[in-house]
Amino acid sequence: ELKHDRRGLITRRQFSAGPEFGITLGPAPQLDSGWEVIGRLSQDSAGLLPLIEGLPYITGRSLEEPGSVADNVFNAQKSLFTSLSKTIGDSRAEDRTGQLLRRVEIVNCGLL
């Protein structure tokens, strides 16, 4: 069984029927229990990782000064709405920290 132990691995959720996959930007041992490594980026795609790292993603944190009134309000609202959503069974209430804020399309790929 391959581990998520380095950059540039192609991975997908185990038993997933969909086409979604991820690319590791560094070691990610937390993925070993629910995801499987299905490939790796070729040497020719070395410039791809810095491009991906430059894309905006969900941080789950306030942009305000930590501990400020605005930061505390943000965190209180986040907690309240997340709890309410989970209580009513809204599947969108999952933690999306780390997900990209833009769609990424692969327009050229090949077999290793």
Secondary structure as UniProt FT lines:
FT   TURN            7..8
FT   STRAND          9..13
FT   TURN            14..15
FT   STRAND          22..23
FT   HELIX           29..31
FT   TURN            32..34
FT   STRAND          35..40
FT   HELIX           43..45
FT   TURN            46..47
FT   HELIX           48..53
FT   TURN            66..67
FT   HELIX           69..87
FT   TURN            88..89
FT   HELIX           91..93
FT   TURN            97..98
//
